[in-house]
Amino acid sequence: MEMEFDDNIGKSRMLPPLPERMRPKNLSEYVGQSHLVGEGAVINRMIAGNALKSFILWGPPGVGKTTLAKIIASTLEREFYTLSAVSAGVKEVREVIDKARSESIFAAGGSPVLFIDEIHRFNKSQQDALLGAVEEGIVTLIGATTENPSFEVITPLLSRCQVFVLKPLGKADLGTLLQRAITEDVILRTRKFDIRETEALFRYSGGDARKLLNIIDLLVSTFGSGETVVVDNANVVSRLNEHLSVYDKGGEMHYDIISAFIKSIRGSDPNAAVYWLARMLNGGEDPLFIARRLCILASEDIGLANPNALLLANACFQTVHNIGMPEARIPLSETAIYLATSPKSNSAYLAVDKAMSLAKDTQDAHVPLYLRNAPTQLMEELGYSDGYKYAHDYPGHWTDLEFMPASLSGTRLYEPADNKREEDIRARMDRMWPKYRK
């Protein structure tokens, strides 16, 4: 018998949100990440052989990190413990490990699974508290993070975990989720849908399953109980703009806000930069996430136009790490304003990308003999280092010597930008290296 939820709003409101209602319970329902869970893939093999090892899932929000951990534990019939790095301290970690230790004594099928969400937010003492339990096999650790684990996970713990990268969902995956939601969900299957266009729906979801399902849920709520839900680009855009105004660090507008913040600084607007900074801080964003982005921006967008920018950004990161919120808002604001009002240059960023591309295509270009060291007699006899000119022995600490492979002589990779400091660099380089002039 089909339930008429439109006539029984109380019951429908008692149900969990759509993303939770549609959460897969086994691998056959899991969408995406075929490189990890597909036939013969690494996690699939772990499950098939009941040979689960500790690992960290690194990927953007809404791609199935938590779901995958639950499916693995359920499939292998392992006890499942979960901690959030946002709220759990060393005390909570030790309590879970003590429970797991008692479970491990009776667990014939393998040690309990300990899932830690946002593991990059665990401090060193919390991670140290985990290390022994992972080493001894008291727990099998599955961590989830949206940040590069090599930045925040301590080396001893990281060395005991494999790192698996999860990818944003593609259009085919999103289409599968859409069709499954409107045909299988206990509420949505009672509604009529007219799917005309999905471009805006998929674009706004950004490869995030949770975001996609939340947008579908929101869209449905804007139509009356007897109306057909029309999914097209215009409806998605207009109805999202009307309703989706809250910053959500976990997914909904996370990347839109950080993008606006970075682009405001790049565009030299300190007022907009501080506004978007405040939006993130009010929304509960991790201040270290913001500080890391400022370090990247200082190198990528300011660079040689003002080398002090990177020093300040790095000092900001260390300060935020040491003092935390709410005081961290002040150095973040100071740094955002400084970077926004600094002259801009992406010349170093462009130069290294050009150089890496060129290096990839010229792996066979030999280092000139005179640039090679000659630590042995044989190397000296072969001409290693012969003809090298020591720059400090010449006027101005410079001599005209070819430092590129012969086949790349005159190749120009660094192009000084049009700011005062790099104009001086350009003038000096033009005097010293006329062969690089354009």
C-alpha positions as CSV (number, residue, x, y, z in Angstrom):
1,M,0.0,0.0,0.0
2,E,1.4,3.4,-1.1
3,M,1.6,6.1,1.6
4,E,0.1,9.5,0.6
5,F,2.7,11.7,2.2
6,D,1.1,14.9,0.8
7,D,-1.9,14.2,3.0
8,N,0.2,13.2,5.9
9,I,2.8,16.0,6.3
10,G,3.6,15.0,9.9
11,K,4.8,11.6,8.9
12,S,6.8,12.8,6.0
13,R,8.6,15.4,8.2
14,M,9.6,12.6,10.6
15,L,11.6,10.9,7.9
16,P,15.4,11.7,7.6
17,P,16.5,14.1,4.8
18,L,16.7,12.7,1.2
19,P,20.5,12.1,1.2
20,E,20.1,10.0,4.3
21,R,17.1,8.1,2.9
22,M,19.1,7.3,-0.3
23,R,22.3,6.3,1.4
24,P,23.5,3.0,-0.2
25,K,23.6,0.0,2.1
26,N,25.9,-2.2,0.0
27,L,28.4,-1.9,-2.9
28,S,25.7,-2.8,-5.5
29,E,23.9,0.4,-4.6
30,Y,27.1,2.5,-4.3
31,V,27.5,5.0,-7.2
32,G,30.9,6.2,-8.4
33,Q,34.5,5.4,-7.5
34,S,34.8,2.4,-9.7
35,H,38.6,2.7,-9.6
36,L,38.3,1.7,-6.0
37,V,35.2,-0.4,-5.6
38,G,34.7,-1.8,-9.2
39,E,35.4,-5.4,-10.1
40,G,39.0,-6.2,-9.3
41,A,39.7,-2.8,-7.7
42,V,41.7,-2.4,-4.5
43,I,38.9,-1.9,-2.0
44,N,36.7,-4.5,-3.7
45,R,39.6,-7.0,-3.3
46,M,40.0,-6.1,0.4
47,I,36.3,-6.9,1.0
48,A,36.3,-10.1,-1.1
49,G,39.3,-11.4,0.8
50,N,38.3,-10.0,4.2
51,A,41.8,-8.5,4.2
52,L,40.9,-5.0,5.4
53,K,43.9,-2.7,6.1
54,S,43.8,0.8,7.5
55,F,43.4,3.6,5.0
56,I,42.4,7.2,4.4
57,L,39.8,8.3,1.9
58,W,40.7,11.7,0.5
59,G,38.2,13.5,-1.7
60,P,35.7,16.4,-1.9
61,P,32.5,16.5,0.1
62,G,29.5,14.3,-1.0
63,V,31.4,11.6,-2.9
64,G,30.7,8.7,-0.5
65,K,33.5,8.6,2.0
66,T,31.3,7.9,5.1
67,T,29.0,5.7,3.1
68,L,31.8,3.6,1.8
69,A,33.2,3.1,5.3
70,K,29.8,1.9,6.6
71,I,29.3,-0.4,3.7
72,I,32.8,-2.0,4.3
73,A,32.2,-2.6,8.0
74,S,28.6,-3.9,7.4
75,T,29.7,-6.3,4.6
76,L,32.5,-7.7,6.7
77,E,30.3,-7.8,9.8
78,R,32.8,-5.7,11.7
79,E,32.0,-3.6,14.8
80,F,31.8,0.0,13.6
81,Y,32.9,3.0,15.7
82,T,32.8,6.5,14.5
83,L,34.3,9.8,15.7
84,S,34.2,13.3,14.4
85,A,37.5,15.1,14.5
86,V,35.6,18.3,15.1
87,S,34.1,17.3,18.4
88,A,36.2,14.3,19.7
89,G,39.2,14.8,22.0
90,V,41.9,12.5,23.3
91,K,39.5,11.2,26.0
92,E,36.9,10.1,23.4
93,V,39.6,8.5,21.3
94,R,40.9,6.4,24.2
95,E,37.4,5.4,25.3
96,V,36.7,4.1,21.8
97,I,40.0,2.2,21.7
98,D,39.2,0.6,25.0
99,K,35.9,-0.6,23.7
100,A,37.5,-1.8,20.5
101,R,40.2,-3.7,22.5
102,S,37.5,-5.6,24.4
103,E,35.7,-6.3,21.1
104,S,38.9,-7.5,19.4
105,I,39.2,-10.3,21.9
106,F,36.0,-11.9,20.7
107,A,36.1,-10.7,17.0
108,A,36.9,-13.8,15.0
109,G,36.3,-12.0,11.7
110,G,38.7,-9.1,12.2
111,S,39.3,-6.0,14.3
112,P,36.6,-3.4,14.7
113,V,36.5,-0.5,12.2
114,L,37.1,3.0,13.6
115,F,35.9,5.7,11.2
116,I,37.2,9.2,11.8
117,D,35.5,12.0,9.8
118,E,37.6,15.1,9.0
119,I,40.8,13.3,10.3
120,H,42.9,16.2,9.1
121,R,41.4,18.2,12.0
122,F,42.8,15.9,14.6
123,N,45.8,17.5,16.4
124,K,49.1,15.7,17.0
125,S,48.1,14.4,20.5
126,Q,44.9,13.0,19.2
127,Q,46.7,11.2,16.3
128,D,49.3,9.9,18.7
129,A,46.6,8.4,20.8
130,L,45.4,6.5,17.7
131,L,48.8,5.3,16.6
132,G,49.3,2.4,19.0
133,A,45.9,1.0,18.4
134,V,46.4,1.0,14.7
135,E,49.9,-0.6,15.0
136,E,48.6,-3.4,17.3
137,G,45.6,-4.1,15.1
138,I,43.2,-3.2,17.9
139,V,41.3,-1.2,15.3
140,T,41.3,-0.9,11.6
141,L,41.3,2.8,10.9
142,I,39.3,4.4,8.1
143,G,39.8,8.2,7.9
144,A,38.0,10.6,5.7
145,T,39.4,14.0,4.7
146,T,38.8,16.8,2.2
147,E,42.3,18.0,2.7
148,N,45.6,16.5,1.5
149,P,46.4,14.1,4.4
150,S,50.2,14.6,4.0
151,F,49.7,18.2,5.3
152,E,47.9,17.3,8.5
153,V,48.3,13.6,9.3
154,I,51.4,12.8,11.3
155,T,54.0,10.7,9.4
156,P,53.9,7.6,11.6
157,L,50.2,7.3,11.3
158,L,50.2,8.1,7.6
159,S,52.9,5.5,6.9
160,R,50.5,2.8,8.3
161,C,47.6,3.8,6.1
162,Q,47.1,3.6,2.4
163,V,45.6,6.8,0.9
164,F,42.8,6.4,-1.6
165,V,41.6,9.4,-3.7
166,L,37.9,9.7,-4.4
167,K,36.8,11.7,-7.4
168,P,33.8,14.0,-7.9
169,L,30.9,12.2,-9.5
170,G,30.5,12.4,-13.2
171,K,27.3,13.2,-15.2
172,A,26.5,9.5,-15.6
173,D,26.8,9.0,-11.9
174,L,24.6,12.0,-11.1
175,G,22.0,10.8,-13.6
176,T,21.9,7.5,-11.9
177,L,21.3,9.1,-8.6
178,L,18.6,11.4,-10.0
179,Q,16.7,8.5,-11.5
180,R,17.1,6.3,-8.4
181,A,15.8,9.1,-6.1
182,I,12.7,9.9,-8.1
183,T,11.8,6.2,-8.6
184,E,12.9,4.6,-5.3
185,D,12.6,7.2,-2.6
186,V,9.5,6.7,-0.3
187,I,8.4,10.3,-0.8
188,L,9.6,11.2,-4.3
189,R,8.2,8.2,-6.0
190,T,4.7,9.5,-5.1
191,R,5.3,12.7,-7.1
192,K,5.2,13.2,-10.9
193,F,8.4,14.5,-12.5
194,D,9.1,16.1,-15.9
195,I,12.8,16.0,-16.5
196,R,13.5,18.4,-19.3
197,E,17.1,19.5,-18.6
198,T,19.7,18.5,-16.1
199,E,22.6,20.8,-17.0
200,A,22.0,23.3,-14.2
201,L,21.1,20.6,-11.7
202,F,24.4,18.8,-12.3
203,R,26.4,21.9,-12.6
204,Y,25.2,23.2,-9.2
205,S,25.8,19.8,-7.6
206,G,29.5,20.0,-8.6
207,G,29.9,16.2,-8.5
208,D,28.6,16.0,-4.9
209,A,25.9,13.4,-4.4
210,R,24.7,15.0,-1.1
211,K,24.4,18.4,-2.8
212,L,22.5,16.9,-5.8
213,L,20.0,15.2,-3.5
214,N,19.5,18.3,-1.4
215,I,18.9,20.4,-4.5
216,I,16.3,17.8,-5.7
217,D,14.6,17.9,-2.3
218,L,14.6,21.7,-2.3
219,L,13.2,21.8,-5.9
220,V,10.4,19.4,-5.0
221,S,9.5,21.5,-2.0
222,T,8.8,24.5,-4.2
223,F,6.1,22.8,-6.1
224,G,2.6,22.2,-4.7
225,S,1.5,18.7,-3.7
226,G,-0.5,18.1,-6.9
227,E,1.9,19.8,-9.3
228,T,4.3,18.0,-11.6
229,V,7.9,18.8,-10.6
230,V,9.5,20.3,-13.7
231,V,13.2,19.9,-13.7
232,D,14.8,22.4,-16.2
233,N,17.7,24.9,-16.0
234,A,15.5,27.9,-15.3
235,N,13.7,26.3,-12.4
236,V,16.9,25.0,-10.8
237,V,18.6,28.4,-11.1
238,S,15.7,30.6,-10.0
239,R,14.6,28.4,-7.1
240,L,18.1,27.8,-5.8
241,N,18.7,31.6,-5.8
242,E,15.6,32.1,-3.7
243,H,16.3,29.5,-1.1
244,L,20.0,28.5,-1.0
245,S,21.5,31.4,1.0
246,V,23.2,29.7,4.0
247,Y,26.9,28.9,3.9
248,D,27.5,25.2,4.5
249,K,31.2,24.2,5.2
250,G,30.3,20.6,4.5
251,G,29.2,21.1,0.9
252,E,26.4,23.3,-0.2
253,M,28.3,26.6,-0.9
254,H,31.7,25.7,0.4
255,Y,33.6,25.9,-2.9
256,D,31.6,28.9,-4.1
257,I,32.5,31.0,-1.1
258,I,36.2,30.1,-1.1
259,S,36.3,30.8,-4.8
260,A,34.7,34.3,-4.3
261,F,37.3,34.9,-1.5
262,I,40.3,34.0,-3.6
263,K,39.1,35.9,-6.6
264,S,38.4,39.0,-4.5
265,I,42.0,39.0,-3.3
266,R,43.3,38.2,-6.8
267,G,41.2,41.1,-8.0
268,S,42.7,43.5,-5.4
269,D,39.4,44.1,-3.5
270,P,40.1,44.1,0.2
271,N,36.5,44.9,1.1
272,A,35.1,41.9,-0.7
273,A,37.9,39.7,0.6
274,V,37.1,40.5,4.3
275,Y,33.4,40.0,3.6
276,W,33.8,36.5,2.2
277,L,36.3,35.8,5.0
278,A,33.6,36.7,7.5
279,R,31.0,34.5,5.7
280,M,33.3,31.5,6.0
281,L,34.2,32.2,9.6
282,N,30.5,32.7,10.6
283,G,29.7,29.4,8.8
284,G,32.2,27.5,10.9
285,E,34.9,27.0,8.3
286,D,38.2,25.6,9.5
287,P,40.5,28.6,9.8
288,L,43.5,26.5,8.8
289,F,41.8,25.7,5.6
290,I,41.6,29.4,4.9
291,A,45.2,30.0,5.9
292,R,46.4,27.3,3.6
293,R,44.6,28.9,0.7
294,L,46.2,32.3,1.5
295,C,49.7,30.6,1.3
296,I,48.8,29.2,-2.1
297,L,47.5,32.5,-3.3
298,A,50.5,34.5,-2.1
299,S,52.7,32.3,-4.3
300,E,50.4,31.9,-7.3
301,D,48.9,35.4,-7.6
302,I,51.4,37.8,-5.9
303,G,54.7,36.0,-6.2
304,L,57.7,38.1,-7.2
305,A,55.7,41.3,-7.3
306,N,55.9,41.2,-3.5
307,P,57.8,38.3,-2.0
308,N,56.9,39.4,1.5
309,A,53.4,38.2,0.8
310,L,54.4,34.6,1.1
311,L,56.3,35.3,4.3
312,L,53.2,37.0,5.9
313,A,50.9,34.2,4.6
314,N,53.1,31.5,6.2
315,A,53.3,33.5,9.4
316,C,49.5,33.7,9.4
317,F,49.2,30.0,9.0
318,Q,51.5,29.4,12.0
319,T,49.7,32.0,14.1
320,V,46.3,30.6,13.3
321,H,47.6,27.1,14.1
322,N,48.9,28.3,17.5
323,I,46.0,30.5,18.7
324,G,42.9,29.1,17.1
325,M,39.5,30.9,17.0
326,P,38.1,33.4,17.8
327,E,41.4,35.3,17.8
328,A,42.5,33.7,14.5
329,R,40.1,35.9,12.7
330,I,42.4,38.9,13.2
331,P,45.6,37.6,11.5
332,L,43.4,36.1,8.8
333,S,41.8,39.5,8.2
334,E,45.3,41.2,8.3
335,T,46.7,38.8,5.8
336,A,43.7,38.9,3.4
337,I,43.8,42.7,3.3
338,Y,47.6,42.7,2.8
339,L,47.4,40.2,-0.1
340,A,44.4,42.0,-1.7
341,T,46.3,45.3,-1.6
342,S,49.6,43.9,-2.9
343,P,50.7,44.2,-6.5
344,K,50.0,41.0,-8.4
345,S,52.1,38.6,-10.5
346,N,51.6,35.0,-11.6
347,S,55.0,34.9,-13.5
348,A,56.5,32.3,-11.2
349,Y,53.4,30.1,-11.5
350,L,53.4,30.4,-15.3
351,A,57.2,29.8,-15.5
352,V,57.2,26.6,-13.5
353,D,54.2,25.2,-15.4
354,K,55.9,25.9,-18.7
355,A,59.1,24.4,-17.4
356,M,57.4,21.2,-16.2
357,S,55.7,20.8,-19.6
358,L,59.0,21.4,-21.4
359,A,60.9,19.1,-19.1
360,K,58.4,16.3,-19.7
361,D,58.9,16.6,-23.5
362,T,62.8,16.8,-23.3
363,Q,63.7,14.1,-20.8
364,D,66.6,13.1,-23.1
365,A,68.3,16.5,-23.1
366,H,71.7,16.0,-21.5
367,V,73.3,18.1,-18.8
368,P,76.3,19.9,-20.4
369,L,79.6,18.2,-19.2
370,Y,80.9,21.5,-17.7
371,L,77.9,21.7,-15.4
372,R,78.5,18.2,-14.0
373,N,80.5,17.5,-10.9
374,A,83.7,15.4,-11.2
375,P,84.2,13.6,-7.9
376,T,86.4,10.8,-9.5
377,Q,89.5,10.8,-11.6
378,L,87.7,9.0,-14.4
379,M,85.0,11.8,-14.6
380,E,87.7,14.4,-14.8
381,E,89.4,12.5,-17.7
382,L,86.0,12.4,-19.4
383,G,85.7,16.2,-19.2
384,Y,83.2,16.5,-16.4
385,S,83.3,20.0,-15.0
386,D,85.9,21.1,-17.6
387,G,85.0,24.6,-18.8
388,Y,82.8,25.6,-15.8
389,K,83.1,29.2,-14.8
390,Y,82.7,30.0,-11.1
391,A,80.4,33.1,-11.1
392,H,82.0,34.7,-8.0
393,D,85.4,34.9,-9.7
394,Y,84.0,37.4,-12.3
395,P,83.0,41.0,-12.1
396,G,79.4,41.4,-10.8
397,H,79.5,37.8,-9.8
398,W,78.3,36.8,-13.2
399,T,79.7,35.3,-16.4
400,D,78.1,34.4,-19.7
401,L,77.8,30.6,-19.6
402,E,75.1,28.4,-21.1
403,F,73.2,26.7,-18.4
404,M,70.4,25.1,-20.5
405,P,70.9,21.8,-22.5
406,A,72.3,22.7,-25.9
407,S,69.1,21.9,-27.6
408,L,67.2,24.4,-25.5
409,S,69.6,27.3,-25.7
410,G,67.6,30.6,-25.6
411,T,64.4,29.0,-24.4
412,R,62.6,31.6,-22.3
413,L,60.3,30.3,-19.5
414,Y,60.2,33.2,-17.0
415,E,58.4,36.3,-18.3
416,P,58.6,39.2,-15.8
417,A,55.2,40.7,-15.1
418,D,54.5,44.5,-15.3
419,N,55.1,45.5,-11.8
420,K,57.9,47.7,-10.4
421,R,60.0,44.9,-8.9
422,E,59.8,42.7,-11.9
423,E,60.5,45.6,-14.3
424,D,63.8,45.9,-12.4
425,I,64.3,42.2,-12.8
426,R,63.5,42.4,-16.5
427,A,66.0,45.2,-17.1
428,R,68.8,43.3,-15.3
429,M,68.1,40.0,-17.1
430,D,68.0,41.8,-20.5
431,R,71.5,43.2,-19.8
432,M,72.9,39.9,-18.6
433,W,71.1,37.6,-21.0
434,P,70.4,39.3,-24.3
435,K,69.7,35.9,-25.9
436,Y,66.5,35.7,-23.9
437,R,65.1,39.0,-25.1
438,K,61.8,39.0,-26.9
